Amino acid sequence: HHQKHSTNTTYKNQFNPKVKINTMKTAVLALLAGSAAAFAPVPTQNAKTTALNECISKDEILKEPNTIEFGTIWDPLGLADQGSEETLAWYRHAEIKHGR
């Protein structure tokens, strides 16, 4: 009496081109679905804020840069302590002009 040996279907499927294509399709779809979220529009709120209504124009800041107080000053390099008031005004003007 001769017995057939059962074959492992997982091993068999490794070499089946249909299984490889389906696996590849699944992987590509998963990647596309994940990357599509990066380009989805972000919902915005239509609420007006008082901060926008109280904005100071660039001309007002440049006209008298040392008289307007915006709160605490973030100055990790200590540039405010170097040089004169004119130097600090020049730094502020450059910061506003170049948007940094």
C-alpha positions as CSV (number, residue, x, y, z in Angstrom):
1,H,0.0,0.0,0.0
2,H,1.5,3.4,-1.1
3,Q,0.6,6.6,0.9
4,K,0.6,10.0,-0.6
5,H,2.5,12.6,1.4
6,S,0.5,15.8,2.1
7,T,2.2,18.9,0.9
8,N,2.3,22.1,2.8
9,T,0.0,24.6,1.0
10,T,2.0,27.6,2.3
11,Y,5.1,26.2,0.7
12,K,3.2,25.5,-2.5
13,N,1.8,29.0,-2.6
14,Q,5.2,30.6,-2.4
15,F,5.8,29.6,-6.0
16,N,2.3,30.3,-7.3
17,P,2.4,33.5,-9.5
18,K,-1.2,34.4,-8.7
19,V,-0.5,34.5,-5.0
20,K,2.5,36.7,-5.5
21,I,0.5,39.1,-7.7
22,N,-2.3,39.3,-5.2
23,T,0.1,39.9,-2.3
24,M,1.8,42.6,-4.4
25,K,-1.5,44.3,-5.2
26,T,-2.4,44.3,-1.5
27,A,0.9,45.9,-0.6
28,V,0.6,48.6,-3.3
29,L,-3.0,49.4,-2.3
30,A,-1.9,49.7,1.4
31,L,0.9,52.1,0.4
32,L,-1.4,54.2,-1.8
33,A,-4.1,54.4,0.9
34,G,-1.5,55.6,3.4
35,S,0.0,58.2,1.1
36,A,-3.3,59.5,0.0
37,A,-4.0,60.8,3.5
38,A,-1.0,63.1,3.2
39,F,-2.7,65.0,0.4
40,A,-6.2,65.1,1.8
41,P,-7.5,68.6,2.5
42,V,-7.4,69.7,6.1
43,P,-10.7,70.9,7.5
44,T,-10.7,74.5,8.5
45,Q,-12.8,76.5,10.9
46,N,-14.6,79.7,9.8
47,A,-14.4,81.3,13.2
48,K,-13.0,84.8,13.4
49,T,-10.4,85.3,16.1
50,T,-9.7,88.5,18.0
51,A,-6.0,88.0,17.5
52,L,-6.4,88.5,13.7
53,N,-8.5,91.7,14.3
54,E,-5.7,93.1,16.6
55,C,-2.8,92.5,14.2
56,I,-0.2,95.3,13.9
57,S,0.9,96.2,10.4
58,K,4.5,95.8,9.3
59,D,4.8,99.5,8.7
60,E,3.8,100.3,12.3
61,I,6.5,97.9,13.6
62,L,9.2,99.3,11.3
63,K,8.2,102.9,12.2
64,E,8.9,102.4,15.9
65,P,10.3,98.9,16.5
66,N,11.4,99.5,20.1
67,T,8.1,100.9,21.4
68,I,5.8,98.0,20.7
69,E,5.8,95.2,23.2
70,F,4.8,91.8,22.0
71,G,5.4,89.8,25.2
72,T,8.4,87.9,26.2
73,I,11.4,88.0,23.8
74,W,12.8,84.8,22.4
75,D,16.5,85.5,22.0
76,P,18.6,82.3,22.4
77,L,21.7,83.8,20.9
78,G,21.6,86.9,23.1
79,L,21.6,89.3,20.1
80,A,19.6,91.9,22.1
81,D,22.7,92.3,24.4
82,Q,25.1,92.8,21.5
83,G,25.7,96.3,20.1
84,S,23.5,99.3,20.2
85,E,19.8,100.1,19.8
86,E,20.5,100.7,16.1
87,T,22.0,97.3,15.7
88,L,19.0,95.7,17.4
89,A,16.6,97.7,15.2
90,W,18.6,96.5,12.1
91,Y,18.2,92.9,13.3
92,R,14.5,93.3,13.8
93,H,14.1,94.9,10.4
94,A,15.9,92.1,8.8
95,E,13.8,89.5,10.7
96,I,10.6,91.2,9.5
97,K,11.8,91.7,6.0
98,H,12.9,88.1,5.5
99,G,10.1,86.5,7.5
100,R,12.2,84.7,10.0
